[in-house]
């Protein structure tokens, strides 16, 4: 009886350790791009019909896409006194992607 009780605890403990290890590896792989990972633009980039981003602009990694590109987050500070138009939509957490192109003489400014 004592050997049966001991083996149950051994199996339980081994399963707990293995499960914890697998969960830790999962969390590590999901967090490979942490919220603190930023990238600095090495050159000037153009956003069609919007403007341009200068070299040195810091971007935060959001998500790597299987289609072969990475989405970044750019935070903008706007003064409270400046008026901006509110855009109403029924979509929740809508993302509007802008493609960056290397800035050249044809870039909108």
C-alpha positions, 0 to 999 in steps of 0.5 A: 500500500505504501509503495502504491501511494508513493508511486502516485505522488511520484507520477503526480510530481513528475507530471506537474514538473513536466507541465510547468516546463512545457508551459514555461517554454510556451510563454517564452516562445510567445514572448520572443517579441516583448513589449519593450522591443523597439527598432530605429529606422535607419533611413527616411520613409514615405507613407503615401498620401500622408507624409514621411517618417525620419530616420531615428524614429522608434517603432515597437514590434506588434506582430510578425505576419506569415505573409512575410512582413512585420507590423509595428506600432507608432505612438503619436503625441497630439497636444490637447489644444489641437483639434482632430476629427473623430472617426466613428466606426462599428469595428472594434480594435480596427487597424489601418495599415500604412505601407512604408516606402523608402523616401525619394524625390517623389515622396509626398511632403 
